[in-house]
C-alpha cells in the first residue's frame, strides 16, 4: 500500500496526525494530535486590564436551618468530579468534529438535566460585560467591551438596536424604567419609557460594578471609590451625587446588597461592608487571597468568590455581634469569575459558579452537590436571571446564550 509522506508538525510536545491533516484519520483515540492542543489553563487568571461585571444580589427561596452550615461545614473540592467528567468537544464547537456520535467528548453546550438552550446571540465583537432584562420590557440589553450596548427583541431574538458608546462598557444594570451603563469616568443613564439620556459624572477610571439599594445608585470604579447618586428634583439631571465611599485601595469589581448592607469586593482582595443608610463602612472581611470577583446575598448568608479558586459562605458571628465569619469554603480547581443563583423547576436553589476553565459549574444548595456544567468558547463573565426559568450567560467571545429550565420554577414557601 503506497502511502504518501506528509509533513508532521510539532505542537506542544506532540506530533500532528498526517492522516488527520489529510482528512482521513479513522482512529479514535489516535496516538498523534488532531490539531493544536491548547495549553493548560492557569490556576489563576490575571485580571489586569480585564473587565469583570459586578453582580446584583439574589435571593433564594429555600433557607437552610439557622443552626446549620451551608454545604455541611468545612471545605469541599470538585477536582475528582472534574477529572472524571466529560468535556465539550472543541472540534464540535467549531463544527468540524469528524467522529459524530462516536466522539468520546460531549456534543452539547451543557451537561445538566432539565435545561434547554433557546438562542445563541452573537453580534458583539468582544467580551460581554453586562446583561439586563428590564421589568416589563420586551427588550434584552447586553453591554460589551467592544463599546456597544445591543437591544435584542425577546420575541424574534434579533438585534433591534445598537448603541455605540465609543468606550468600553464595564457593567450594565436596570432598575425600573432606567438602564445604567458603566463607562470610563462616568455612568450613562437611559429612561426606556421617555428616551431621556443623562451622564452621571463622578467616578474616576472604568466603572466595573453597579447596584441600586435604598433609592441609591452605587457604582464601583477603577480607583477603588464607590460613587452614590440619589434622585433629584433638578431640571438638568434627575440624579445627584451624594457620596463617594472610600476605603478600598484598588478597583472595586463587584457589589451586592442584603439586610440594609452594601457589600463591595475589590482587587485588593478584601470585602467591605457599608451601612446603606449612613454610607459608612462597618467592617472589612479579609478571607480571600486574590481578587474578589463576585458577591451574592442569600437570606442571612453572603457568598463570595475569588481568583484564589474558592467560594466562601459568610454568616453573622454567633460569638461577636456585628461581624461576619466564614462558615464554609468550597474549592474549585480554577479561579472563580462570577456567581449567580436561582431556583430550578422543582424550586431547588442552584448556584452558578463561572470559572476560568470556560465553564459554569452548577451546584445544589445548601449541600454544594455538583449538578452539572455549562460550556463556553471563552470565560463567562456575565450571568443574569430572567423570569419564568430564563437565564442568560455572556462569554469572552461576545456570545450571549439564552437558557431555560424545562419547567417554570415553582414558588417555594419560606
Secondary structure per residue as TSV (DSSP state, phi and psi in degrees):
chain	resnum	aa	ss	phi	psi
A	1	X	-	360.0	124.7
A	2	X	-	-89.5	115.4
A	3	X	-	-113.9	122.6
A	4	X	-	-75.8	135.5
A	5	X	-	-73.4	137.8
A	6	X	-	-125.1	139.8
A	7	X	-	-63.1	134.0
A	8	X	-	-103.7	130.4
A	9	X	-	-103.7	132.0
A	10	X	E	-72.6	127.5
A	11	X	E	-133.3	105.4
A	12	X	T	52.6	46.4
A	13	X	T	89.4	2.4
A	14	X	E	-132.9	179.7
A	15	X	E	-113.4	143.2
A	16	X	B	-79.3	135.7
A	17	X	-	-66.3	124.3
A	18	X	H	-65.6	-35.3
A	19	X	H	-71.9	-35.2
A	20	X	H	-64.5	-39.5
A	21	X	H	-61.6	-32.5
A	22	X	T	-86.7	-2.5
A	23	X	T	79.0	23.7
A	24	X	-	-140.2	27.8
A	25	X	-	-79.7	129.5
A	26	X	-	-115.7	20.6
A	27	X	-	-101.8	131.8
A	28	X	S	-146.2	103.2
A	29	X	S	-84.2	157.6
A	30	X	-	-106.8	141.6
A	31	X	S	-77.3	-8.6
A	32	X	S	-103.9	166.9
A	33	X	B	-80.1	138.0
A	34	X	S	-101.6	78.6
A	35	X	S	97.4	-172.7
A	36	X	-	-78.6	132.4
A	37	X	-	-88.2	126.5
A	38	X	-	-69.2	152.4
A	39	X	-	-66.7	149.0
A	40	X	-	-59.0	146.4
A	41	X	-	-70.4	139.3
A	42	X	-	-70.8	153.8
A	43	X	S	-71.8	-23.6
A	44	X	S	-124.7	146.5
A	45	X	-	-112.5	121.5
A	46	X	-	-77.2	116.5
A	47	X	-	-100.0	11.5
A	48	X	T	-60.9	121.9
A	49	X	T	81.5	4.3
A	50	X	-	-104.7	146.9
A	51	X	-	-103.6	122.0
A	52	X	-	-110.8	133.3
A	53	X	-	-86.0	129.1
A	54	X	-	-73.2	143.2
A	55	X	-	-104.5	146.0
A	56	X	-	-77.5	161.0
A	57	X	-	-74.2	152.4
A	58	X	-	-126.1	148.2
A	59	X	-	-116.7	131.0
A	60	X	-	-97.9	145.6
A	61	X	S	-83.8	-18.7
A	62	X	-	-104.3	133.2
A	63	X	-	-107.8	137.6
A	64	X	-	-73.9	162.8
A	65	X	-	-56.3	144.0
A	66	X	T	-61.2	-30.6
A	67	X	T	-96.8	13.4
A	68	X	S	-112.6	162.1
A	69	X	-	-102.3	139.2
A	70	X	G	-59.7	133.5
A	71	X	G	80.1	0.6
A	72	X	G	89.5	2.9
A	73	X	S	92.1	156.0
A	74	X	E	79.6	-140.4
A	75	X	E	-130.3	164.8
A	76	X	E	-139.5	164.1
A	77	X	E	-141.5	150.4
A	78	X	-	-113.9	10.8
A	79	X	H	-61.8	-44.6
A	80	X	H	-64.4	-41.0
A	81	X	H	-64.2	-40.1
A	82	X	H	-66.2	-39.1
A	83	X	H	-67.1	-30.7
A	84	X	H	-90.2	-8.4
A	85	X	S	-88.3	150.9
A	86	X	-	-73.7	155.8
A	87	X	-	-111.8	161.6
A	88	X	B	-70.2	142.1
A	89	X	-	-74.7	117.7
A	90	X	H	-71.9	-23.1
A	91	X	H	-71.6	-40.2
A	92	X	H	-63.2	-37.5
A	93	X	H	-58.8	-31.8
A	94	X	T	-100.5	12.9
A	95	X	T	62.5	33.9
A	96	X	-	-138.4	30.8
A	97	X	-	-77.8	127.3
A	98	X	S	-89.3	-6.4
A	99	X	S	-94.9	-13.4
A	100	X	G	56.7	-134.3
A	101	X	G	-67.1	-15.3
A	102	X	G	-85.9	-1.3
A	103	X	-	-66.2	139.7
A	104	X	S	-74.3	-20.4
A	105	X	S	-101.3	171.0
A	106	X	B	-77.9	135.8
A	107	X	-	-106.3	62.5
A	108	X	S	-160.0	151.3
A	109	X	S	-82.1	-1.3
A	110	X	B	-156.5	156.9
A	111	X	-	-130.0	56.4
A	112	X	-	-124.8	131.0
A	113	X	T	-71.6	141.6
A	114	X	T	86.4	13.0
A	115	X	E	-115.4	157.5
A	116	X	E	-144.9	153.1
A	117	X	E	-99.0	128.1
A	118	X	E	-94.5	-34.4
A	119	X	E	-160.9	151.2
A	120	X	E	-121.1	111.1
A	121	X	E	-108.8	110.6
A	122	X	E	-132.1	90.3
A	123	X	-	-129.3	-15.3
A	124	X	-	-68.7	146.0
A	125	X	S	-94.5	-18.2
A	126	X	S	-135.9	-173.5
A	127	X	-	-56.8	139.9
A	128	X	E	-82.7	126.8
A	129	X	E	-113.5	-2.1
A	130	X	E	-168.6	143.0
A	131	X	E	-138.0	135.5
A	132	X	E	-151.5	144.7
A	133	X	-	-122.6	96.3
A	134	X	-	-58.1	142.6
A	135	X	T	-60.2	129.2
A	136	X	T	82.3	-0.8
A	137	X	-	-96.9	151.6
A	138	X	S	-102.4	19.0
A	139	X	E	-121.6	133.1
A	140	X	E	-97.8	131.8
A	141	X	E	-107.4	138.7
A	142	X	E	-136.2	136.8
A	143	X	E	-114.3	152.2
A	144	X	E	-143.2	158.4
A	145	X	T	-72.7	-0.6
A	146	X	T	-79.4	2.2
A	147	X	S	86.2	17.8
A	148	X	E	-129.4	155.9
A	149	X	E	-116.8	128.6
A	150	X	E	-110.3	142.3
A	151	X	E	-109.9	123.3
A	152	X	E	-108.9	132.0
A	153	X	E	-72.9	120.4
A	154	X	T	-68.9	-18.5
A	155	X	T	-87.0	-38.9
A	156	X	T	-103.4	-20.0
A	157	X	-	76.8	8.5
A	158	X	-	-93.2	153.3
A	159	X	E	-75.0	118.4
A	160	X	E	-90.6	-23.3
A	161	X	E	-163.6	148.9
A	162	X	E	-124.4	124.6
A	163	X	E	-107.7	113.4
A	164	X	E	-90.6	121.2
A	165	X	-	-102.1	-15.8
A	166	X	S	75.1	9.7
A	167	X	S	-155.6	156.7
A	168	X	-	-64.8	137.9
A	169	X	-	-87.6	121.7
A	170	X	-	-91.4	-26.9
A	171	X	E	-167.1	166.3
A	172	X	E	-154.1	125.9
A	173	X	E	-140.2	171.2
A	174	X	E	-137.5	152.6
A	175	X	E	-150.2	116.4
A	176	X	T	59.2	-130.9
A	177	X	T	-84.7	2.5
A	178	X	E	-100.8	138.0
A	179	X	E	-114.6	127.2
A	180	X	E	-113.3	134.0
A	181	X	E	-121.0	124.5
A	182	X	E	-85.0	122.8
A	183	X	E	-126.0	173.5
A	184	X	E	-64.3	122.4
A	185	X	E	67.7	13.6
A	186	X	E	-167.7	163.0
A	187	X	E	-120.7	130.5
A	188	X	E	-100.6	134.6
A	189	X	E	-119.2	130.8
A	190	X	E	-119.6	137.7
A	191	X	E	-98.8	111.2
A	192	X	T	-74.0	-10.8
A	193	X	T	-90.2	-38.2
A	194	X	T	-106.6	-9.3
A	195	X	-	68.0	14.5
A	196	X	-	-72.9	144.7
A	197	X	E	-127.9	140.6
A	198	X	E	-141.9	150.5
A	199	X	E	-112.3	123.5
A	200	X	E	-100.4	110.1
A	201	X	E	-90.4	160.0
A	202	X	E	142.9	-48.9
A	203	X	E	-64.8	152.8
A	204	X	E	-119.5	119.6
A	205	X	E	89.7	-177.4
A	206	X	E	-63.0	135.6
A	207	X	E	-88.1	116.9
A	208	X	E	-98.9	-24.9
A	209	X	E	-148.5	142.6
A	210	X	E	-142.3	154.1
A	211	X	E	-160.7	154.0
A	212	X	E	-113.5	131.2
A	213	X	E	-154.8	142.1
A	214	X	T	54.7	42.3
A	215	X	T	57.6	28.2
A	216	X	E	-128.5	134.5
A	217	X	E	-93.3	122.7
A	218	X	E	-107.5	138.2
A	219	X	E	-136.2	121.2
A	220	X	E	-93.8	134.6
A	221	X	E	-123.2	176.9
A	222	X	T	-64.0	-28.1
A	223	X	T	-84.4	2.6
A	224	X	S	88.4	2.8
A	225	X	-	-97.4	141.8
A	226	X	E	-105.9	115.4
A	227	X	E	-88.1	144.4
A	228	X	E	-129.2	128.3
A	229	X	E	-120.4	145.1
A	230	X	E	-126.6	162.8
A	231	X	E	-59.4	142.5
A	232	X	-	-132.8	150.1
A	233	X	-	-90.2	6.2
A	234	X	-	-64.2	150.4
A	235	X	S	-80.3	-26.1
A	236	X	S	-75.5	-40.6
A	237	X	-	-152.6	134.4
A	238	X	S	-78.9	6.6
A	239	X	E	-125.9	138.6
A	240	X	E	-123.9	130.3
A	241	X	E	-71.2	118.2
A	242	X	E	-110.5	-18.4
A	243	X	E	-163.8	156.9
A	244	X	E	-128.9	112.1
A	245	X	E	-89.4	114.2
A	246	X	-	-111.7	151.0
A	247	X	-	163.7	-38.0
A	248	X	-	-73.4	146.6
A	249	X	S	-98.8	-9.0
A	250	X	S	-138.8	-177.3
A	251	X	-	-55.2	140.0
A	252	X	E	-90.1	120.6
A	253	X	E	-116.5	-6.4
A	254	X	E	-154.8	149.7
A	255	X	E	-138.0	149.5
A	256	X	E	-150.6	158.4
A	257	X	E	-131.9	137.1
A	258	X	E	-164.7	136.4
A	259	X	T	53.3	50.0
A	260	X	T	59.8	25.3
A	261	X	E	-126.0	140.2
A	262	X	E	-101.0	128.8
A	263	X	E	-110.2	134.7
A	264	X	E	-127.8	133.4
A	265	X	E	-110.9	145.2
A	266	X	E	-137.2	164.2
A	267	X	T	-69.4	-9.5
A	268	X	T	-83.3	8.7
A	269	X	S	78.6	3.5
A	270	X	-	-110.2	162.0
A	271	X	E	-118.6	127.8
A	272	X	E	-110.0	146.1
A	273	X	E	-113.9	126.4
A	274	X	E	-121.7	140.9
A	275	X	E	-78.8	122.1
A	276	X	T	-73.0	-15.2
A	277	X	T	-85.3	-48.8
A	278	X	T	-90.4	-16.2
A	279	X	-	60.9	29.4
A	280	X	-	-104.4	145.9
A	281	X	E	-77.1	126.0
A	282	X	E	-102.8	-22.1
A	283	X	E	-166.4	162.2
A	284	X	E	-125.7	129.9
A	285	X	E	-105.0	127.4
A	286	X	-	-120.7	37.3
A	287	X	-	-79.7	-18.8
A	288	X	-	-96.6	155.9
A	289	X	S	-113.8	9.2
A	290	X	S	-149.8	-172.7
A	291	X	-	-54.6	130.0
A	292	X	E	-84.1	110.7
A	293	X	E	-96.0	-22.8
A	294	X	E	-159.6	149.1
A	295	X	E	-138.3	139.8
A	296	X	E	-140.4	152.6
A	297	X	E	-107.2	134.4
A	298	X	E	-132.9	101.2
A	299	X	T	52.4	-121.4
A	300	X	T	-86.5	4.8
A	301	X	E	-105.0	148.8
A	302	X	E	-113.4	128.1
A	303	X	E	-109.5	131.8
A	304	X	E	-130.1	151.8
A	305	X	E	-135.8	163.5
A	306	X	E	-153.4	164.2
A	307	X	T	-71.2	-2.0
A	308	X	T	-80.5	10.0
A	309	X	S	72.8	27.0
A	310	X	E	-129.8	153.1
A	311	X	E	-115.9	125.7
A	312	X	E	-113.5	141.7
A	313	X	E	-109.5	121.0
A	314	X	E	-108.1	143.7
A	315	X	E	-144.0	154.1
A	316	X	E	-58.3	135.0
A	317	X	-	-65.4	138.1
A	318	X	S	-82.9	-15.8
A	319	X	S	-105.3	-28.7
A	320	X	S	-129.1	115.1
A	321	X	T	-65.9	137.0
A	322	X	T	86.7	7.7
A	323	X	-	-118.0	158.8
A	324	X	E	-117.0	136.0
A	325	X	E	-121.7	153.0
A	326	X	E	-76.1	118.3
A	327	X	E	-98.8	-14.3
A	328	X	E	-161.9	141.1
A	329	X	E	-126.4	125.2
A	330	X	E	-107.1	128.2
A	331	X	E	-100.6	135.9
A	332	X	-	-113.0	162.1
A	333	X	S	-79.2	-22.8
A	334	X	S	-124.5	164.6
A	335	X	-	-60.3	144.0
A	336	X	E	-101.1	128.2
A	337	X	E	-100.8	-34.7
A	338	X	E	-157.0	149.2
A	339	X	E	-123.3	150.4
A	340	X	E	-159.0	155.1
A	341	X	E	-141.1	147.8
A	342	X	E	-159.4	175.4
A	343	X	E	-102.2	148.8
A	344	X	-	-86.1	-167.6
A	345	X	T	-65.9	-19.4
A	346	X	T	-102.6	16.9
A	347	X	S	65.8	22.1
A	348	X	-	-87.5	132.0
A	349	X	E	-70.3	132.1
A	350	X	E	-122.8	133.7
A	351	X	E	-100.2	127.3
A	352	X	E	-96.1	125.9
A	353	X	E	-128.8	100.6
A	354	X	E	-85.7	127.9
A	355	X	E	-118.0	165.6
A	356	X	T	-87.6	39.2
A	357	X	T	-108.9	20.1
A	358	X	T	64.1	33.9
A	359	X	E	-145.2	151.2
A	360	X	E	-108.0	119.3
A	361	X	E	-93.5	133.4
A	362	X	E	-108.2	136.2
A	363	X	E	-132.5	140.2
A	364	X	E	-73.8	138.2
A	365	X	T	-112.2	146.4
A	366	X	T	-91.8	7.6
A	367	X	T	-78.6	-20.9
A	368	X	T	62.7	27.0
A	369	X	E	-71.5	138.4
A	370	X	E	-70.9	130.1
A	371	X	E	-100.9	-32.6
A	372	X	E	154.7	-165.8
A	373	X	E	-142.4	150.4
A	374	X	E	-108.6	145.0
A	375	X	E	-114.5	155.9
A	376	X	-	-147.1	161.4
A	377	X	S	-73.5	-25.8
A	378	X	S	-148.6	165.7
A	379	X	-	-47.6	135.1
A	380	X	E	-86.9	117.4
A	381	X	E	-110.2	-11.5
A	382	X	E	-127.3	127.2
A	383	X	E	-130.2	136.4
A	384	X	E	-146.0	140.2
A	385	X	E	-98.4	137.9
A	386	X	-	-116.5	-176.0
A	387	X	S	-80.6	159.9
A	388	X	T	61.4	34.1
A	389	X	T	84.4	6.1
A	390	X	E	-82.4	147.3
A	391	X	E	-152.1	164.4
A	392	X	E	-133.4	144.2
A	393	X	E	-130.2	141.9
A	394	X	E	-126.8	130.0
A	395	X	E	-109.9	-177.3
A	396	X	T	-72.6	-12.2
A	397	X	T	-89.2	-9.6
A	398	X	S	97.9	7.6
A	399	X	E	-83.5	126.0
A	400	X	E	-106.1	118.9
A	401	X	E	-106.5	136.9
A	402	X	E	-108.3	124.7
A	403	X	E	-120.6	161.9
A	404	X	E	-154.3	135.7
A	405	X	E	-68.4	147.0
A	406	X	S	-67.5	-19.3
A	407	X	S	-134.5	152.0
A	408	X	-	-65.1	139.6
A	409	X	-	-57.8	139.1
A	410	X	-	-84.5	153.9
A	411	X	-	-84.9	117.5
A	412	X	-	-94.3	144.8
A	413	X	-	-78.0	146.1
A	414	X	-	-81.0	360.0
